[in-house]
């Protein structure tokens, strides 16, 4: 995997790729239409944020590059890379319980807050990308 130099792109399989954690200054791109929705990306070394129709759906601290991002009624799945460990906040169904898998290992269940935010930490060993799957229980 590599950074997404165009900041945001859709793949033929219907997933999204976004983010460039190597940037020293903030870069953003808005009014991106994909499957009837409008996306906005902000990214640089300390933060990557993706909004869909004005709502936050993904944020990482520090910044990251995300590949194969797919959000469905059953959860969210993506691959992530960065210079180090990241904290990720996702938009999911409020107060719903989710099982979290990192690199196909079940790390336990988490419950989204009243606003539908789910925050998790992803350890990235030596910058090696990780696969994250968050499934509704």
Buried (B, 14 or more C-beta within 10 A) or exposed (E): EEBBEEBBBBEEEEBBBBBBBBBEEEBEBEEBEEEEEEBBBBBBBEBBBBBBEEEBBBBBBBBBBBBBBBBEEEBBBBBBBBEEEBEBBBBBBEEBEBBBBBBEEEBEEBEBEEEBBBEBEBEBEEEEBBBBBBBBE
